Amino acid sequence: MDYAQRTIDLARRNVEEGGRPFATVIVKDGRILAESPNLVAQTNDPTAHAEILAIREACTKLGTEHLTGATIYVLAHPCPMCLGSLYYCSPDEVVFLTQRDDYEPHYVDDRKYFELGTFYGEFAKEWQDRRLPMSYRPSEAAVDVYRAWQQRNGGERRVPGAPTAS
């Protein structure tokens, strides 16, 4: 099966049905584990990006938060939210079929605090320099939550079984 074409077909169908032009297909062991179009327009949920939805479905099916051994096909280079999710689920590979320069003449998704051309740069800034208003309110009680987690996990700081950088 041509998984890239499957991703394109899923995105095209979503556009025909009034959705946005994005889709994701997750493949493991030679079969589709999960797939989803972007459902933001249909659900009014700004986190309902195709990558997020497909990752949720795949991880639920496998009973794990890790997608090692999987290849994830996405129609467009992932936004920072989806890119973060892809890093967290640790697939073997992400294949993207378009870049912003490819689709920018046809689709723009700028928001109050970013334009597509500056979105990644916003994440690289120190929190106090971002366009999104943020404030830091230090709390020892908040840090105690992490101490409790560490204690509950036998003194370990890492999530058990998580793939880590070698």
CYANA upper distance limits for C-alpha pairs under 8 A (distance plus 0.5 A):
  2 ASP  CA      6 ARG  CA      6.81
  3 TYR  CA      7 THR  CA      6.70
  3 TYR  CA     25 VAL  CA      7.53
  3 TYR  CA     27 VAL  CA      8.41
  3 TYR  CA     73 TYR  CA      7.61
  4 ALA  CA      8 ILE  CA      6.90
  4 ALA  CA     73 TYR  CA      6.85
  4 ALA  CA     74 VAL  CA      8.48
  4 ALA  CA     97 LEU  CA      7.94
  5 GLN  CA      9 ASP  CA      6.57
  6 ARG  CA     10 LEU  CA      6.62
  6 ARG  CA     25 VAL  CA      7.93
  7 THR  CA     11 ALA  CA      6.78
  7 THR  CA     23 ALA  CA      6.22
  7 THR  CA     24 THR  CA      6.33
  7 THR  CA     25 VAL  CA      6.32
  7 THR  CA     73 TYR  CA      7.18
  7 THR  CA     74 VAL  CA      7.15
  7 THR  CA     75 LEU  CA      6.84
  8 ILE  CA     12 ARG  CA      6.57
  8 ILE  CA     23 ALA  CA      7.68
  8 ILE  CA     75 LEU  CA      6.96
  9 ASP  CA     13 ARG  CA      6.61
 10 LEU  CA     14 ASN  CA      6.75
 10 LEU  CA     23 ALA  CA      6.51
 10 LEU  CA     36 SER  CA      7.96
 10 LEU  CA     37 PRO  CA      6.72
 11 ALA  CA     15 VAL  CA      6.84
 11 ALA  CA     20 ARG  CA      8.08
 11 ALA  CA     21 PRO  CA      5.77
 11 ALA  CA     22 PHE  CA      5.53
 11 ALA  CA     23 ALA  CA      5.35
 11 ALA  CA     37 PRO  CA      6.33
 11 ALA  CA     38 ASN  CA      8.32
 11 ALA  CA     75 LEU  CA      7.89
 12 ARG  CA     16 GLU  CA      6.79
 12 ARG  CA     21 PRO  CA      7.18
 13 ARG  CA     17 GLU  CA      6.74
 14 ASN  CA     18 GLY  CA      6.86
 14 ASN  CA     19 GLY  CA      5.37
 14 ASN  CA     20 ARG  CA      6.94
 14 ASN  CA     21 PRO  CA      7.24
 14 ASN  CA     22 PHE  CA      8.33
 14 ASN  CA     37 PRO  CA      6.76
 14 ASN  CA     38 ASN  CA      8.11
 15 VAL  CA     19 GLY  CA      5.24
 15 VAL  CA     20 ARG  CA      6.03
 15 VAL  CA     21 PRO  CA      6.13
 18 GLY  CA     41 ALA  CA      8.22
 18 GLY  CA     42 GLN  CA      8.40
 19 GLY  CA     38 ASN  CA      7.46
 19 GLY  CA     39 LEU  CA      7.00
 19 GLY  CA     40 VAL  CA      8.06
 19 GLY  CA     41 ALA  CA      6.19
 19 GLY  CA     42 GLN  CA      7.03
 20 ARG  CA     37 PRO  CA      8.45
 20 ARG  CA     38 ASN  CA      6.54
 20 ARG  CA     39 LEU  CA      7.80
 20 ARG  CA     40 VAL  CA      8.01
 20 ARG  CA     41 ALA  CA      7.32
 21 PRO  CA     37 PRO  CA      8.46
 21 PRO  CA     38 ASN  CA      7.75
 21 PRO  CA     75 LEU  CA      8.49
 22 PHE  CA     37 PRO  CA      6.30
 22 PHE  CA     38 ASN  CA      5.84
 22 PHE  CA     49 HIS  CA      8.30
 22 PHE  CA     50 ALA  CA      6.89
 22 PHE  CA     74 VAL  CA      7.90
 22 PHE  CA     75 LEU  CA      6.05
 22 PHE  CA     76 ALA  CA      7.32
 23 ALA  CA     35 GLU  CA      8.00
 23 ALA  CA     36 SER  CA      6.19
 23 ALA  CA     37 PRO  CA      4.51
 23 ALA  CA     38 ASN  CA      6.26
 23 ALA  CA     50 ALA  CA      5.54
 23 ALA  CA     51 GLU  CA      7.73
 23 ALA  CA     74 VAL  CA      6.36
 23 ALA  CA     75 LEU  CA      6.11
 24 THR  CA     35 GLU  CA      5.96
 24 THR  CA     36 SER  CA      5.95
 24 THR  CA     37 PRO  CA      6.79
 24 THR  CA     50 ALA  CA      5.85
 24 THR  CA     51 GLU  CA      6.02
 24 THR  CA     54 ALA  CA      6.97
 24 THR  CA     72 ILE  CA      7.46
 24 THR  CA     73 TYR  CA      5.97
 24 THR  CA     74 VAL  CA      5.00
 24 THR  CA     75 LEU  CA      7.13
 25 VAL  CA     32 ILE  CA      7.38
 25 VAL  CA     33 LEU  CA      8.33
 25 VAL  CA     34 ALA  CA      6.55
 25 VAL  CA     35 GLU  CA      4.75
 25 VAL  CA     36 SER  CA      7.17
 25 VAL  CA     54 ALA  CA      7.52
 25 VAL  CA     72 ILE  CA      6.39
 25 VAL  CA     73 TYR  CA      5.60
 25 VAL  CA     74 VAL  CA      7.17
 26 ILE  CA     32 ILE  CA      6.31
 26 ILE  CA     33 LEU  CA      6.05
 26 ILE  CA     34 ALA  CA      5.71
 26 ILE  CA     35 GLU  CA      6.49
 26 ILE  CA     54 ALA  CA      7.48
 26 ILE  CA     55 ILE  CA      8.20
 26 ILE  CA     58 ALA  CA      7.89
 26 ILE  CA     70 ALA  CA      7.18
 26 ILE  CA     71 THR  CA      6.40
 26 ILE  CA     72 ILE  CA      4.96
 26 ILE  CA     73 TYR  CA      6.73
 27 VAL  CA     31 ARG  CA      5.94
 27 VAL  CA     32 ILE  CA      4.98
 27 VAL  CA     33 LEU  CA      5.88
 27 VAL  CA     34 ALA  CA      7.76
 27 VAL  CA     70 ALA  CA      6.01
 27 VAL  CA     71 THR  CA      5.75
 27 VAL  CA     72 ILE  CA      6.77
 27 VAL  CA     73 TYR  CA      8.49
 28 LYS  CA     32 ILE  CA      7.00
 28 LYS  CA     33 LEU  CA      6.66
 28 LYS  CA     69 GLY  CA      6.70
 28 LYS  CA     70 ALA  CA      5.00
 28 LYS  CA     71 THR  CA      6.98
 29 ASP  CA     69 GLY  CA      8.07
 29 ASP  CA     70 ALA  CA      7.99
 33 LEU  CA     58 ALA  CA      6.34
 33 LEU  CA     61 LYS  CA      8.45
 34 ALA  CA     54 ALA  CA      5.92
 34 ALA  CA     55 ILE  CA      7.94
 34 ALA  CA     57 GLU  CA      6.50
 34 ALA  CA     58 ALA  CA      5.71
 35 GLU  CA     50 ALA  CA      8.29
 35 GLU  CA     53 LEU  CA      8.42
 35 GLU  CA     54 ALA  CA      5.55
 35 GLU  CA     57 GLU  CA      8.46
 36 SER  CA     50 ALA  CA      5.69
 36 SER  CA     51 GLU  CA      7.91
 36 SER  CA     53 LEU  CA      6.77
 36 SER  CA     54 ALA  CA      5.80
 37 PRO  CA     49 HIS  CA      7.93
 37 PRO  CA     50 ALA  CA      5.28
 38 ASN  CA     48 ALA  CA      6.63
 38 ASN  CA     49 HIS  CA      5.07
 38 ASN  CA     50 ALA  CA      4.60
 38 ASN  CA     51 GLU  CA      8.31
 38 ASN  CA     53 LEU  CA      8.42
 39 LEU  CA     43 THR  CA      6.47
 39 LEU  CA     44 ASN  CA      8.47
 39 LEU  CA     45 ASP  CA      8.12
 39 LEU  CA     48 ALA  CA      5.78
 39 LEU  CA     49 HIS  CA      6.78
 39 LEU  CA     50 ALA  CA      7.45
 40 VAL  CA     44 ASN  CA      5.80
 40 VAL  CA     45 ASP  CA      5.60
 40 VAL  CA     46 PRO  CA      5.93
 40 VAL  CA     47 THR  CA      7.46
 40 VAL  CA     48 ALA  CA      5.47
 40 VAL  CA     49 HIS  CA      6.89
 41 ALA  CA     45 ASP  CA      8.04
 43 THR  CA     48 ALA  CA      8.01
 47 THR  CA     52 ILE  CA      7.73
 48 ALA  CA     52 ILE  CA      6.96
 48 ALA  CA     53 LEU  CA      6.67
 49 HIS  CA     53 LEU  CA      6.81
 49 HIS  CA     82 CYS  CA      7.93
 50 ALA  CA     54 ALA  CA      6.55
 51 GLU  CA     55 ILE  CA      6.44
 51 GLU  CA     74 VAL  CA      7.68
 51 GLU  CA     82 CYS  CA      6.49
 51 GLU  CA     85 SER  CA      8.36
 51 GLU  CA     86 LEU  CA      8.29
 52 ILE  CA     56 ARG  CA      6.65
 52 ILE  CA     82 CYS  CA      6.79
 52 ILE  CA     85 SER  CA      7.34
 53 LEU  CA     57 GLU  CA      6.80
 54 ALA  CA     58 ALA  CA      6.57
 55 ILE  CA     59 CYS  CA      6.49
 55 ILE  CA     85 SER  CA      8.47
 55 ILE  CA     89 CYS  CA      8.15
 56 ARG  CA     60 THR  CA      6.56
 57 GLU  CA     61 LYS  CA      6.68
 58 ALA  CA     62 LEU  CA      6.73
 58 ALA  CA     67 LEU  CA      8.29
 59 CYS  CA     63 GLY  CA      6.24
 59 CYS  CA     64 THR  CA      5.71
 59 CYS  CA     65 GLU  CA      5.81
 59 CYS  CA     66 HIS  CA      7.30
 59 CYS  CA     67 LEU  CA      7.46
 60 THR  CA     64 THR  CA      7.20
 60 THR  CA     65 GLU  CA      8.38
 65 GLU  CA     89 CYS  CA      6.44
 66 HIS  CA     88 TYR  CA      8.10
 66 HIS  CA     89 CYS  CA      5.09
 66 HIS  CA     90 SER  CA      6.36
 66 HIS  CA     91 PRO  CA      7.84
 66 HIS  CA    162 ALA  CA      7.71
 66 HIS  CA    163 PRO  CA      8.13
 67 LEU  CA     89 CYS  CA      5.82
 67 LEU  CA     90 SER  CA      6.06
 67 LEU  CA     91 PRO  CA      5.28
 67 LEU  CA     92 ASP  CA      8.16
 68 THR  CA     89 CYS  CA      7.99
 68 THR  CA     90 SER  CA      6.06
 68 THR  CA     91 PRO  CA      5.07
 68 THR  CA     92 ASP  CA      6.09
 69 GLY  CA     91 PRO  CA      6.64
 69 GLY  CA     92 ASP  CA      5.86
 70 ALA  CA     91 PRO  CA      5.56
 70 ALA  CA     92 ASP  CA      5.97
 70 ALA  CA     93 GLU  CA      7.41
 71 THR  CA     91 PRO  CA      6.52
 71 THR  CA     92 ASP  CA      6.28
 71 THR  CA     93 GLU  CA      5.33
 71 THR  CA     94 VAL  CA      6.27
 71 THR  CA     95 VAL  CA      7.82
 72 ILE  CA     91 PRO  CA      7.54
 72 ILE  CA     93 GLU  CA      6.83
 72 ILE  CA     94 VAL  CA      5.23
 72 ILE  CA     95 VAL  CA      6.61
 73 TYR  CA     94 VAL  CA      6.41
 73 TYR  CA     95 VAL  CA      5.25
 73 TYR  CA     96 PHE  CA      6.39
 73 TYR  CA     97 LEU  CA      8.29
 74 VAL  CA     78 PRO  CA      7.96
 74 VAL  CA     94 VAL  CA      7.93
 74 VAL  CA     95 VAL  CA      6.73
 74 VAL  CA     96 PHE  CA      5.32
 74 VAL  CA     97 LEU  CA      6.99
 75 LEU  CA     96 PHE  CA      6.13
 75 LEU  CA     97 LEU  CA      5.47
 75 LEU  CA     98 THR  CA      6.59
 76 ALA  CA     96 PHE  CA      5.94
 76 ALA  CA     97 LEU  CA      6.12
 76 ALA  CA     98 THR  CA      5.10
 76 ALA  CA     99 GLN  CA      6.20
 76 ALA  CA    100 ARG  CA      7.81
 77 HIS  CA     96 PHE  CA      5.89
 77 HIS  CA     97 LEU  CA      7.74
 77 HIS  CA     98 THR  CA      6.65
 77 HIS  CA     99 GLN  CA      5.75
 77 HIS  CA    100 ARG  CA      7.54
 78 PRO  CA     82 CYS  CA      6.00
 78 PRO  CA     83 LEU  CA      5.78
 78 PRO  CA     96 PHE  CA      8.30
 79 CYS  CA     83 LEU  CA      6.38
 80 PRO  CA     84 GLY  CA      6.52
 80 PRO  CA    119 PHE  CA      7.95
 80 PRO  CA    120 TYR  CA      6.94
 80 PRO  CA    123 PHE  CA      8.34
 81 MET  CA     85 SER  CA      6.98
 82 CYS  CA     86 LEU  CA      6.62
 83 LEU  CA     87 TYR  CA      6.76
 84 GLY  CA     88 TYR  CA      6.75
 85 SER  CA     89 CYS  CA      6.77
 86 LEU  CA     90 SER  CA      6.84
 86 LEU  CA     91 PRO  CA      7.59
 87 TYR  CA     91 PRO  CA      8.24
 90 SER  CA    163 PRO  CA      7.57
 98 THR  CA    102 ASP  CA      6.42
 98 THR  CA    103 TYR  CA      7.53
 99 GLN  CA    103 TYR  CA      7.26
100 ARG  CA    104 GLU  CA      6.01
100 ARG  CA    116 LEU  CA      8.21
101 ASP  CA    105 PRO  CA      8.13
103 TYR  CA    107 TYR  CA      6.37
104 GLU  CA    108 VAL  CA      6.40
108 VAL  CA    116 LEU  CA      7.94
109 ASP  CA    115 GLU  CA      7.86
109 ASP  CA    116 LEU  CA      7.31
110 ASP  CA    114 PHE  CA      6.47
110 ASP  CA    115 GLU  CA      4.92
110 ASP  CA    116 LEU  CA      6.37
111 ARG  CA    115 GLU  CA      6.81
113 TYR  CA    131 ARG  CA      6.07
113 TYR  CA    132 LEU  CA      6.21
114 PHE  CA    118 THR  CA      6.66
114 PHE  CA    119 PHE  CA      5.90
114 PHE  CA    122 GLU  CA      8.04
114 PHE  CA    131 ARG  CA      8.10
115 GLU  CA    119 PHE  CA      6.35
116 LEU  CA    120 TYR  CA      8.44
118 THR  CA    122 GLU  CA      6.83
119 PHE  CA    123 PHE  CA      7.47
120 TYR  CA    124 ALA  CA      7.22
121 GLY  CA    125 LYS  CA      7.10
122 GLU  CA    130 ARG  CA      6.29
122 GLU  CA    131 ARG  CA      7.81
123 PHE  CA    130 ARG  CA      8.12
125 LYS  CA    129 ASP  CA      6.49
125 LYS  CA    130 ARG  CA      6.55
126 GLU  CA    130 ARG  CA      7.25
127 TRP  CA    134 MET  CA      7.29
128 GLN  CA    133 PRO  CA      8.18
128 GLN  CA    134 MET  CA      7.00
128 GLN  CA    135 SER  CA      7.80
130 ARG  CA    134 MET  CA      8.37
139 SER  CA    143 VAL  CA      7.15
140 GLU  CA    144 ASP  CA      6.72
141 ALA  CA    145 VAL  CA      7.39
142 ALA  CA    146 TYR  CA      7.91
143 VAL  CA    147 ARG  CA      7.04
144 ASP  CA    148 ALA  CA      6.60
145 VAL  CA    149 TRP  CA      6.82
146 TYR  CA    150 GLN  CA      6.68
147 ARG  CA    151 GLN  CA      6.64
148 ALA  CA    152 ARG  CA      6.53
149 TRP  CA    153 ASN  CA      6.72
150 GLN  CA    154 GLY  CA      7.07
150 GLN  CA    155 GLY  CA      5.50
150 GLN  CA    156 GLU  CA      6.09
150 GLN  CA    157 ARG  CA      6.17
151 GLN  CA    155 GLY  CA      5.55
151 GLN  CA    156 GLU  CA      8.09
153 ASN  CA    157 ARG  CA      8.30
158 ARG  CA    162 ALA  CA      8.17
